[in-house]
Amino acid sequence: MENPYQMVGKRVRFFREQDGLTQAELAEKTGLSDNFIGLIERGIKHPTLETLDKIAHALEVDLSELFQPVTNGQENSVKALAELKRILNKKNFKDGKLLLALYKTICEHNVS
């Protein structure tokens, strides 16, 4: 069973990856070290509320969102978006726009 610090760490990692940030980039935005961010994400370090507030602000989420559990669907979405980003980075601008338009169409069709 996860302890609360591991749950918060998973949320920090989830939002960081969702934003496409590295630990070093998040550390720079918060004024913390990238090593400390990694320890928080693994639930090893126990950050203060002030530190979590800095992280939430840098990730542009409400502090309360760091205390919600990560669902499998959310993890899968982040992985899919990361893969899409890797594919788009390998394409030229015109192909990237076409792939993005296709992706949007698929998403709109699945919502209906």
C-alpha atoms as one frame of an Amber mdcrd trajectory, in Angstrom:
protein
   0.000   0.000   0.000   1.240   3.463  -0.907   1.959   5.950   1.814   0.715
   9.533   1.342   4.160  10.780   0.304   4.371   8.189  -2.470   0.905   9.189
  -3.681   1.880  12.874  -3.754   5.136  11.982  -5.496   3.253  10.079  -8.190
   1.044  13.113  -8.747   4.044  15.425  -9.024   5.585  13.068 -11.600   2.251
  12.774 -13.437   1.802  16.542 -13.799   5.499  17.075 -14.602   5.409  14.483
 -17.387   2.071  15.807 -18.609   3.740  19.204 -19.047   6.691  17.562 -20.791
   9.118  18.775 -18.130  12.237  17.036 -16.915  13.026  16.924 -13.213  15.741
  19.521 -13.862  13.260  21.852 -15.582  10.771  21.546 -12.722  13.592  22.114
 -10.243  14.566  25.301 -12.055  10.964  26.562 -11.992  10.677  25.896  -8.250
  14.150  26.810  -7.038  14.622  23.256  -5.748  17.273  20.756  -6.805  16.487
  18.120  -9.406  17.701  15.487  -6.942  15.150  16.720  -4.389  12.373  16.596
  -7.016  13.320  12.976  -7.758  13.248  12.068  -4.068   9.813  13.676  -3.700
   8.520  11.803  -6.746   9.676   8.503  -5.248   8.109   9.328  -1.871  11.462
   9.272  -0.092  11.548  12.935   0.962   8.670  14.473   2.862   8.160  17.978
   1.485   6.522  20.754   3.459   3.247  22.279   2.309   5.230  25.360   1.286
   7.420  23.215  -0.988   4.392  21.412  -2.424   2.773  24.782  -3.062   5.857
  25.885  -5.048   5.673  22.688  -7.078   1.927  23.040  -7.685   2.414  26.649
  -8.774   5.220  25.646 -11.185   3.012  22.871 -12.604   0.041  25.272 -12.806
  -2.265  23.035 -10.759  -4.130  23.575  -7.513  -2.274  22.312  -4.473  -5.221
  20.020  -3.710  -4.648  18.173  -7.008  -1.373  16.803  -5.663  -3.366  14.858
  -3.074  -5.630  13.010  -5.530  -4.700   9.474  -6.636  -3.389   8.902 -10.173
  -5.662   6.645 -12.209  -4.449   4.135 -14.792  -6.272   6.087 -17.472  -4.309
   9.226 -16.599  -0.987   7.360 -16.663  -1.860   5.853 -20.050  -2.815   9.277
 -21.421   0.505  10.774 -20.359   2.391   7.898 -21.998   0.353   8.273 -25.200
   0.953  12.027 -25.303   4.677  11.542 -24.734   4.798   9.060 -27.622   2.857
  11.449 -29.855   5.300  14.211 -28.959   8.267  11.983 -29.889   6.652  11.166
 -33.241   5.826  14.811 -33.970   9.383  15.911 -33.123  10.697  13.603 -35.850
   8.416  15.090 -38.524   8.647  18.338 -40.445   6.183  21.098 -39.596   3.716
  20.255 -42.381   3.605  16.546 -41.472   3.333  17.443 -37.788   0.309  19.655
 -38.443  -1.321  16.869 -40.444  -0.719  14.303 -37.681  -2.051  16.698 -35.053
  -5.197  17.353 -37.095  -5.712  13.604 -37.474  -5.250  13.100 -33.722  -7.791
  15.845 -32.948 -10.294  14.268 -35.335  -9.881  10.887 -33.686 -10.319  12.409
 -30.217 -13.449  14.283 -31.260 -14.902  11.119 -32.794 -14.253   9.122 -29.611
 -15.952  11.747 -27.424 -19.174  11.771 -29.462
